[in-house]
Amino acid sequence: MTDSPLNRPLREQHAGLRSGKLTATALVEASLDAYRARGQQDHAYLTWNGESARETARATDAVLASGGDTGPLMGVLVSIKDIYAVPGLPTYAGSARRLPRHWESPGPVISALLSQLPSVMGKTHTVEFAFGGLGTNAHWGAPRNPWDQVHHRTPGGSSAGAGVSLIGGTASLALGTDTAGSVRVPASMTGVAGLKTTVGRWSTSQIVPLSATLDTPGLLANCVDDLAFAFDALDGSLTTRPSSVPASPELADLTFGVPEAYFWEDCSPGIAESVQAAIRQLEAAGARIVTLDLPRTDEVFTLFQQGGLAAVELAAFLKTQLPEAIESLDPNVAARVKAADDIPGWEYVRRCDVLRSLSASAADCLTRVDALLTPTVTLTPPTLESLDPDGAYPRANMQALRNTVVGNFMGLCGLTLPVGKDAAGMPVGLQVLAGPWQDARLLAIGQAIEDRLGNGRAILGTPPLQ
């Protein structure tokens, strides 16, 4: 799919649609071709919307031909995680049964998106109720990580199909959510760019909740510049504190903190090496690299291992809103939900207080640098078979989310972009963390990094075809 128009930068697609050199219909037809060629194999989508998208694209082209313009994302091909309520498409949230119909009425994020007339290609697979970082699902199966055609490796979760839809050539922009890393982990494992917004910046209304406290909408795209384009298209209507992505700064004007502890522990072969090589390239280009360890990261991980807030808050949602779903939960999800029964109210309140304290400590620490650089994920995407033995899944899941959850528990915004491959030939991500509400500035910094290192396709090439 290397010559697909979906691989062009979003800014180029935007210009081509308005100049007449590109049509929304041509974009959808390219997606349909990709879906026929490898869509079933990749298993990115729970609900495929290709034929309806074709009809939408024809209408979009008619509006464009008459001089109309509904917004920057007009005609752009989008996949949406099956945890967002989308009109006309069922919502399962990764569960065994369709959720009540009110979960098909859009919230602010989807309304802002649909008002611009994109082509929605379908709803992508998610871990059940978004509670997992590897991308597995006992009801629907796991999308296949397209970078290994020999072994079925996990795509990362919980936005399991999002990155796969981009690499597979069926979408140019993917919507996901991030509670402990559920945008950044799949982006890293599939070799695309991903943005976790600051909690509270974009509404989570009509997004099936995992953790009402920590859930954040997010974006995945082929490169950071595409994320910046989409962020600017949506942010103005979704926050009371809008800020456009500024011009990309010079690397020589940036100071990056690189921690010595925590984030480098237990890296699979080739991951630390790829991230360290990328950091050296940034330093060679003039960026100032300083050692900076975030305080209390071990406390974050201990709290995460205890279930954080997500286990309690998901249990509360299910028991009050969807009690019929509990008996059929994926065993990997059910075990964590059941554990919430043993957490007393005072402990939940204590954890909320700890998170507020952690966030204050991190925000203060990050005032010393422009951003913090770490590996996004320290684990090679595991094969499905390797997760079968007792205890294998929880160990791998904790390892996959170990670095990203720091950003959630400390109230930061976060970005990942691909910087190389590990020893198994799988993508490696560089995580860039910044203080709360610095989302636009973070994207500009990400663009500066990407300008130096190259985008994912330049670094990784294209995945093998079976």
Backbone torsions as a table, in degrees:
resi	resn	phi	psi	omega
1	MET	NA	21.7	-173.4
2	THR	-65.9	-25.1	-178.6
3	ASP	-98.3	9.5	-179.5
4	SER	-66.9	139.4	176.5
5	PRO	-64.0	-17.9	177.8
6	LEU	-68.5	-18.5	178.7
7	ASN	-81.6	-10.3	178.6
8	ARG	-71.9	149.5	177.0
9	PRO	-56.2	149.8	-179.0
10	LEU	-61.1	-33.2	178.2
11	ARG	-65.4	-36.7	178.3
12	GLU	-70.5	-40.5	176.0
13	GLN	-61.3	-43.9	179.2
14	HIS	-56.7	-48.4	-179.3
15	ALA	-66.4	-41.6	-178.8
16	GLY	-64.5	-38.2	178.3
17	LEU	-63.7	-34.4	-176.9
18	ARG	-86.9	-23.2	177.0
19	SER	-86.7	-13.3	-177.5
20	GLY	89.4	-0.3	178.1
21	LYS	-77.1	-12.5	-179.4
22	LEU	-141.7	148.2	176.8
23	THR	-123.9	154.1	175.7
24	ALA	-63.3	-34.1	178.3
25	THR	-63.8	-41.6	178.8
26	ALA	-62.9	-36.7	177.6
27	LEU	-64.7	-45.4	179.7
28	VAL	-65.0	-40.5	179.3
29	GLU	-62.9	-36.8	176.6
30	ALA	-64.7	-37.9	177.0
31	SER	-65.9	-43.2	178.8
32	LEU	-61.7	-40.1	176.7
33	ASP	-61.2	-43.9	-179.7
34	ALA	-65.4	-38.8	179.9
35	TYR	-65.6	-40.9	177.9
36	ARG	-66.1	-36.0	-175.8
37	ALA	-74.2	-38.9	-175.0
38	ARG	-148.5	4.3	-175.0
39	GLY	-62.6	-41.9	179.5
40	GLN	-66.7	-37.2	179.2
41	GLN	-66.3	-43.3	-178.0
42	ASP	-72.6	-32.1	174.6
43	HIS	61.0	39.3	-178.1
44	ALA	-74.0	-32.0	-169.3
45	TYR	-107.0	138.5	166.5
46	LEU	-84.4	-42.8	178.8
47	THR	-123.3	113.4	178.7
48	TRP	-90.9	133.8	-173.2
49	ASN	-122.0	27.2	-170.1
50	GLY	-59.4	-45.7	-177.2
51	GLU	-67.1	-41.5	176.8
52	SER	-65.3	-36.5	177.6
53	ALA	-63.4	-35.8	177.5
54	ARG	-61.7	-42.1	178.6
55	GLU	-65.7	-41.9	177.3
56	THR	-60.9	-41.3	-178.5
57	ALA	-63.3	-39.4	178.7
58	ARG	-63.1	-41.6	177.5
59	ALA	-65.3	-39.3	177.8
60	THR	-61.4	-43.9	179.6
61	ASP	-62.0	-35.7	178.1
62	ALA	-66.0	-40.8	177.7
63	VAL	-64.3	-44.7	178.9
64	LEU	-61.5	-40.8	-178.5
65	ALA	-64.5	-27.7	179.4
66	SER	-89.2	3.2	178.4
67	GLY	93.4	5.0	179.7
68	GLY	-78.5	155.5	179.1
69	ASP	-152.2	115.5	-175.9
70	THR	-98.2	-0.2	178.3
71	GLY	141.0	167.3	-174.5
72	PRO	-59.2	-28.7	-176.7
73	LEU	-92.0	9.6	177.8
74	MET	-59.3	123.4	178.5
75	GLY	81.7	-6.8	179.6
76	VAL	-74.2	141.3	-178.7
77	LEU	-88.3	123.6	-172.0
78	VAL	-125.1	138.2	166.7
79	SER	-108.4	148.1	-174.2
80	ILE	-128.5	127.2	178.0
81	LYS	-57.0	137.0	-176.4
82	ASP	-77.2	53.8	173.4
83	ILE	-135.9	-10.7	174.2
84	TYR	-88.5	140.5	172.0
85	ALA	-78.5	123.2	-177.7
86	VAL	-130.2	126.6	-178.7
87	PRO	-57.1	134.0	175.7
88	GLY	82.5	-4.1	-179.9
89	LEU	-123.9	135.5	-178.9
90	PRO	-68.4	153.2	174.6
91	THR	-117.4	125.0	175.8
92	TYR	-112.6	-23.4	-175.2
93	ALA	54.6	32.6	179.2
94	GLY	77.9	2.0	-177.5
95	SER	-87.8	176.3	-174.9
96	ALA	-77.5	-20.5	-175.6
97	ARG	-130.2	154.6	179.6
98	ARG	-65.6	136.1	179.7
99	LEU	-76.1	161.1	178.8
100	PRO	-53.5	155.2	-171.1
101	ARG	-61.2	-24.2	-180.0
102	HIS	-66.2	-14.3	174.7
103	TRP	-83.4	19.4	172.0
104	GLU	-120.2	9.4	174.3
105	SER	-97.5	125.5	-169.2
106	PRO	-71.3	148.4	170.5
107	GLY	-94.4	-171.6	-175.3
108	PRO	-59.3	-41.6	-177.0
109	VAL	-64.8	-48.9	-179.4
110	ILE	-67.5	-36.6	177.0
111	SER	-62.6	-43.1	178.2
112	ALA	-63.3	-38.1	178.4
113	LEU	-68.1	-53.3	-173.7
114	LEU	-65.9	-26.6	178.9
115	SER	-63.0	-18.6	-179.5
116	GLN	-95.0	1.6	176.8
117	LEU	61.1	54.4	169.8
118	PRO	-77.3	172.6	172.1
119	SER	-100.5	111.0	-178.8
120	VAL	-85.8	113.8	-174.4
121	MET	-83.9	-16.3	177.4
122	GLY	151.6	-177.5	179.5
123	LYS	-110.0	127.1	-172.9
124	THR	-90.1	155.7	-179.1
125	HIS	-61.4	147.7	174.4
126	THR	-136.1	153.0	165.2
127	VAL	-57.8	146.4	-176.6
128	GLU	-56.3	123.2	-177.7
129	PHE	52.2	28.2	173.3
130	ALA	63.4	19.9	-172.2
131	PHE	-101.2	70.5	176.5
132	GLY	170.8	150.1	-173.6
133	GLY	-106.1	1.2	-175.4
134	LEU	-102.0	-27.9	178.0
135	GLY	103.9	9.7	-179.2
136	THR	-84.6	157.2	179.0
137	ASN	-154.6	119.0	-176.1
138	ALA	-68.4	-23.0	-177.9
139	HIS	-87.2	-40.3	-169.4
140	TRP	-118.6	-7.0	-177.6
141	GLY	84.5	169.1	-177.8
142	ALA	-103.8	135.6	169.5
143	PRO	-56.2	152.8	-177.8
144	ARG	-92.4	128.1	175.0
145	ASN	-65.5	117.6	-171.2
146	PRO	-71.3	-4.5	-178.0
147	TRP	-86.3	-3.2	175.4
148	ASP	-135.8	108.8	-178.8
149	GLN	-93.6	-0.6	177.3
150	VAL	-93.4	-47.9	-179.0
151	HIS	-110.1	145.4	174.1
152	HIS	-83.5	99.4	179.4
153	ARG	-98.5	153.2	-179.9
154	THR	-67.5	148.9	179.6
155	PRO	-93.3	-1.6	-172.0
156	GLY	88.9	151.6	-178.5
157	GLY	-145.2	176.3	9.7
158	SER	-88.0	-10.3	178.7
159	SER	-77.7	65.5	-163.4
160	ALA	-64.8	-37.9	-177.6
161	GLY	-91.6	-5.9	-171.3
162	ALA	-65.1	-55.7	179.7
163	GLY	-65.2	-34.9	179.8
164	VAL	-63.6	-36.7	179.0
165	SER	-63.9	-34.3	179.0
166	LEU	-72.9	-49.9	-179.1
167	ILE	-65.4	-33.8	180.0
168	GLY	-75.1	-8.2	174.5
169	GLY	83.3	21.5	179.1
170	THR	-103.9	-8.8	178.8
171	ALA	-150.7	157.7	175.5
172	SER	-109.6	-11.6	179.3
173	LEU	-145.9	138.1	179.7
174	ALA	-128.3	136.9	174.7
175	LEU	-98.1	130.7	176.0
176	GLY	-134.2	-173.2	172.6
177	THR	-134.3	157.7	-174.8
178	ASP	-139.1	114.8	178.8
179	THR	-114.7	-31.5	175.2
180	ALA	-141.1	5.4	-178.3
181	GLY	139.9	13.0	-167.8
182	SER	-72.5	-7.9	165.7
183	VAL	-97.1	-47.9	-172.5
184	ARG	-70.6	-35.1	-179.9
185	VAL	-65.3	-53.0	178.1
186	PRO	-64.3	-33.6	176.2
187	ALA	-62.1	-45.2	179.7
188	SER	-64.2	-45.4	-174.7
189	MET	-71.2	-22.2	179.6
190	THR	-106.9	-0.2	173.1
191	GLY	81.1	35.4	175.3
192	VAL	-125.1	-178.8	179.3
193	ALA	-98.3	146.8	-179.2
194	GLY	-143.9	144.2	-179.0
195	LEU	-121.5	125.1	167.6
196	LYS	-99.8	117.1	179.8
197	THR	-77.7	162.3	174.7
198	THR	-62.7	134.9	179.6
199	VAL	-58.5	131.7	-179.1
200	GLY	92.5	-11.5	-179.0
201	ARG	-71.1	-47.0	177.2
202	TRP	-113.1	138.0	-177.2
203	SER	-62.4	144.5	173.7
204	THR	-104.0	10.5	178.0
205	SER	-59.7	134.8	-179.0
206	GLN	64.9	26.6	165.3
207	ILE	-115.3	121.0	-175.6
208	VAL	-55.2	123.6	-170.7
209	PRO	-81.1	140.2	162.8
210	LEU	-98.3	-56.9	177.9
211	SER	-132.9	109.7	-179.6
212	ALA	-59.8	-24.9	-179.5
213	THR	-79.9	-36.1	-168.4
214	LEU	-113.7	-13.4	-177.2
215	ASP	-60.1	138.3	174.5
216	THR	-140.1	133.9	170.5
217	PRO	-66.9	152.6	179.8
218	GLY	-151.8	173.5	-175.9
219	LEU	-128.0	146.4	170.0
220	LEU	-126.6	143.4	179.9
221	ALA	-156.0	173.1	-176.2
222	ASN	-69.0	-23.4	-179.0
223	CYS	-154.7	166.6	-178.9
224	VAL	-64.7	-38.1	-179.9
225	ASP	-61.9	-35.3	174.5
226	ASP	-64.7	-39.6	176.0
227	LEU	-60.5	-44.0	-179.5
228	ALA	-62.6	-40.9	178.8
229	PHE	-62.2	-48.1	-178.5
230	ALA	-68.2	-39.3	178.2
231	PHE	-58.6	-47.5	179.0
232	ASP	-61.9	-34.4	-179.1
233	ALA	-68.0	-28.4	-173.7
234	LEU	-105.8	-33.5	-165.5
235	ASP	-63.3	-36.7	-175.2
236	GLY	-59.8	-30.0	-178.5
237	SER	-98.9	2.6	-173.7
238	LEU	-117.5	-6.0	-177.7
239	THR	-139.0	151.8	175.0
240	THR	-83.3	-5.1	179.9
241	ARG	-126.2	57.6	-175.9
242	PRO	-67.0	146.9	175.6
243	SER	-152.3	122.6	180.0
244	SER	-71.9	151.6	177.4
245	VAL	-64.1	121.1	-178.0
246	PRO	-74.3	173.3	176.1
247	ALA	-59.3	144.3	-178.5
248	SER	-62.9	127.3	-178.7
249	PRO	-74.7	163.1	172.3
250	GLU	-75.6	139.5	178.9
251	LEU	-59.0	-33.0	-179.6
252	ALA	-64.6	-16.4	179.9
253	ASP	-96.2	4.4	-174.1
254	LEU	-112.1	144.0	172.9
255	THR	-117.6	123.2	-179.8
256	PHE	-109.9	133.7	171.6
257	GLY	-89.5	136.6	176.8
258	VAL	-126.1	116.0	-178.6
259	PRO	-72.8	151.1	174.8
260	GLU	-92.8	-30.2	-172.9
261	ALA	-107.6	167.7	170.4
262	TYR	68.2	-64.2	-168.3
263	PHE	-68.6	-15.7	-176.9
264	TRP	-102.9	2.4	-174.9
265	GLU	-75.2	135.8	173.6
266	ASP	60.9	34.5	176.7
267	CYS	-69.1	135.5	172.0
268	SER	-63.8	153.6	-177.3
269	PRO	-53.6	130.4	175.7
270	GLY	94.8	-15.6	-177.4
271	ILE	-75.6	-54.7	179.1
272	ALA	-58.8	-40.0	-178.3
273	GLU	-62.2	-42.0	-179.5
274	SER	-66.7	-42.3	-179.6
275	VAL	-68.5	-42.1	178.9
276	GLN	-63.6	-37.9	177.5
277	ALA	-63.8	-39.5	178.2
278	ALA	-64.8	-42.2	179.3
279	ILE	-63.8	-38.0	177.5
280	ARG	-63.8	-37.2	177.5
281	GLN	-63.7	-41.0	178.5
282	LEU	-64.6	-40.9	177.7
283	GLU	-64.7	-40.0	178.8
284	ALA	-64.8	-26.9	179.5
285	ALA	-85.3	1.7	174.3
286	GLY	114.3	-9.3	178.6
287	ALA	-66.1	144.5	177.0
288	ARG	-90.6	124.5	-179.4
289	ILE	-109.6	124.0	179.6
290	VAL	-127.2	151.8	176.1
291	THR	-77.8	127.5	179.9
292	LEU	-150.2	114.5	177.3
293	ASP	-100.6	124.9	174.4
294	LEU	-63.7	136.2	179.2
295	PRO	-71.9	145.3	167.7
296	ARG	69.7	26.4	178.8
297	THR	-65.9	-35.9	177.1
298	ASP	-62.9	-34.8	176.7
299	GLU	-64.9	-37.9	176.2
300	VAL	-59.1	-47.9	-174.4
301	PHE	-69.2	-37.5	176.6
302	THR	-61.2	-44.2	178.6
303	LEU	-63.8	-38.2	178.3
304	PHE	-64.6	-43.1	178.1
305	GLN	-62.2	-27.4	178.7
306	GLN	-81.6	-3.1	178.9
307	GLY	108.6	-7.1	179.0
308	GLY	52.5	-136.6	175.1
309	LEU	-102.3	-21.0	-170.9
310	ALA	-62.8	-42.6	-177.5
311	ALA	-60.3	-45.5	-178.9
312	VAL	-67.4	-45.2	-174.4
313	GLU	-71.9	-35.7	175.0
314	LEU	-67.5	-42.4	178.1
315	ALA	-58.2	-41.7	179.2
316	ALA	-64.1	-42.5	179.2
317	PHE	-63.2	-47.7	-177.2
318	LEU	-64.8	-44.1	-175.9
319	LYS	-69.1	-27.8	-178.7
320	THR	-97.2	-27.8	-174.3
321	GLN	-111.6	-35.8	-175.3
322	LEU	-136.8	55.6	-176.2
323	PRO	-59.8	-28.5	-179.8
324	GLU	-67.8	-17.7	-179.2
325	ALA	-80.4	-18.9	-172.0
326	ILE	-65.2	-41.2	-174.9
327	GLU	-66.5	-21.1	-177.7
328	SER	-110.6	17.2	-178.0
329	LEU	-61.9	144.4	168.3
330	ASP	-49.1	130.1	-177.9
331	PRO	-52.4	-35.4	180.0
332	ASN	-68.4	-28.6	176.3
333	VAL	-83.8	-42.0	-176.5
334	ALA	-59.2	-39.4	-178.2
335	ALA	-62.3	-38.2	-178.1
336	ARG	-77.1	-34.9	176.9
337	VAL	-67.5	-42.3	-179.6
338	LYS	-63.1	-35.6	-179.4
339	ALA	-62.0	-23.6	-179.9
340	ALA	-65.5	-22.6	179.5
341	ASP	-62.3	-23.7	-176.6
342	ASP	-93.1	4.4	-178.6
343	ILE	-98.7	113.3	-179.4
344	PRO	-71.5	161.6	-178.9
345	GLY	-57.4	-40.7	-178.6
346	TRP	-63.4	-31.9	-180.0
347	GLU	-71.0	-37.6	175.9
348	TYR	-61.3	-45.2	178.8
349	VAL	-63.0	-40.3	178.5
350	ARG	-60.8	-43.2	-179.7
351	ARG	-63.3	-38.7	176.2
352	CYS	-60.2	-42.2	178.5
353	ASP	-64.0	-40.9	178.7
354	VAL	-61.9	-42.1	-179.8
355	LEU	-63.6	-39.5	176.9
356	ARG	-62.4	-41.1	179.0
357	SER	-67.1	-42.1	178.1
358	LEU	-61.0	-41.9	-179.2
359	SER	-63.4	-41.6	178.6
360	ALA	-64.1	-41.2	179.5
361	SER	-63.7	-43.3	-177.9
362	ALA	-68.2	-43.9	-179.7
363	ALA	-59.6	-40.7	178.4
364	ASP	-65.7	-43.1	-178.7
365	CYS	-61.9	-40.7	-174.0
366	LEU	-77.9	-4.4	174.0
367	THR	-67.4	-14.2	-177.0
368	ARG	-84.0	-13.6	-176.4
369	VAL	-138.0	168.7	174.9
370	ASP	-79.8	-32.9	178.6
371	ALA	-166.9	162.5	176.5
372	LEU	-106.3	137.9	-179.4
373	LEU	-113.6	130.0	178.1
374	THR	-148.0	166.9	165.1
375	PRO	-63.2	142.7	177.2
376	THR	-73.3	-53.0	-179.8
377	VAL	-128.8	136.0	-177.8
378	THR	-96.7	5.9	-172.1
379	LEU	-120.1	128.1	169.1
380	THR	-59.4	133.9	178.5
381	PRO	-50.7	118.6	-175.9
382	PRO	-74.5	155.1	172.3
383	THR	-74.1	155.4	178.5
384	LEU	-61.0	-38.3	-178.7
385	GLU	-62.3	-34.6	-177.3
386	SER	-69.4	-13.7	-178.7
387	LEU	-92.8	-3.0	-176.2
388	ASP	-70.7	-41.3	-176.9
389	PRO	-60.6	151.9	179.0
390	ASP	-55.3	130.2	177.5
391	GLY	85.6	-11.1	-175.8
392	ALA	-70.4	-42.6	-178.5
393	TYR	-63.5	-52.7	-178.9
394	PRO	-60.2	-34.9	178.2
395	ARG	-65.4	-47.3	-178.7
396	ALA	-66.8	-38.2	-179.9
397	ASN	-63.3	-45.2	178.1
398	MET	-62.9	-40.1	-180.0
399	GLN	-66.8	-39.9	-178.9
400	ALA	-62.8	-36.2	-174.9
401	LEU	-96.2	-2.3	-172.2
402	ARG	-54.7	-46.2	-176.4
403	ASN	-82.9	-36.8	-175.6
404	THR	-73.0	-34.2	-176.7
405	VAL	-62.4	-22.6	176.8
406	VAL	-58.0	-42.7	179.5
407	GLY	-62.9	-36.5	179.9
408	ASN	-73.3	-48.9	-176.9
409	PHE	-69.6	-20.6	-179.7
410	MET	-104.1	9.8	172.0
411	GLY	69.2	28.8	-175.7
412	LEU	-97.4	165.8	165.4
413	CYS	-99.2	153.0	-172.3
414	GLY	-145.2	155.0	-176.7
415	LEU	-140.6	145.5	169.7
416	THR	-130.8	146.4	174.4
417	LEU	-144.5	148.1	-176.6
418	PRO	-73.5	140.5	-179.1
419	VAL	-130.5	1.0	179.9
420	GLY	162.0	-165.8	178.5
421	LYS	-125.0	153.0	177.0
422	ASP	-88.2	-173.3	-175.7
423	ALA	-66.0	-20.2	178.1
424	ALA	-90.9	2.4	-179.5
425	GLY	81.0	16.4	-179.6
426	MET	-99.9	151.4	-175.9
427	PRO	-61.6	149.0	177.0
428	VAL	-121.5	134.2	-179.6
429	GLY	-108.6	147.0	171.2
430	LEU	-101.0	121.7	177.5
431	GLN	-91.7	133.9	178.1
432	VAL	-121.3	117.3	-177.6
433	LEU	-113.0	140.0	177.9
434	ALA	-139.0	168.0	-176.7
435	GLY	-65.1	166.5	-179.1
436	PRO	-60.0	142.9	177.8
437	TRP	68.3	14.3	177.5
438	GLN	-99.9	24.4	-172.8
439	ASP	-56.4	-48.3	-177.8
440	ALA	-64.8	-44.6	177.0
441	ARG	-62.3	-40.1	178.3
442	LEU	-60.1	-42.4	178.8
443	LEU	-64.4	-39.1	176.8
444	ALA	-63.0	-40.6	176.4
445	ILE	-63.8	-42.3	177.5
446	GLY	-60.7	-37.9	176.6
447	GLN	-63.6	-40.2	178.2
448	ALA	-62.7	-41.4	177.6
449	ILE	-64.6	-44.9	-179.2
450	GLU	-64.3	-38.0	178.1
451	ASP	-59.3	-34.3	-179.4
452	ARG	-81.8	-44.6	-172.6
453	LEU	-87.1	-24.3	-172.9
454	GLY	98.4	156.4	178.8
455	ASN	-81.3	176.7	-173.2
456	GLY	-60.1	-41.1	-178.6
457	ARG	-66.5	-35.2	178.2
458	ALA	-69.0	-36.2	-177.0
459	ILE	-81.1	-44.1	-171.1
460	LEU	-96.5	-20.8	-171.3
461	GLY	75.4	-151.6	179.5
462	THR	-114.8	149.5	-179.2
463	PRO	-69.6	157.2	-179.1
464	PRO	-69.2	151.0	175.3
465	LEU	-103.8	138.9	-179.5
466	GLN	-76.3	NA	NA
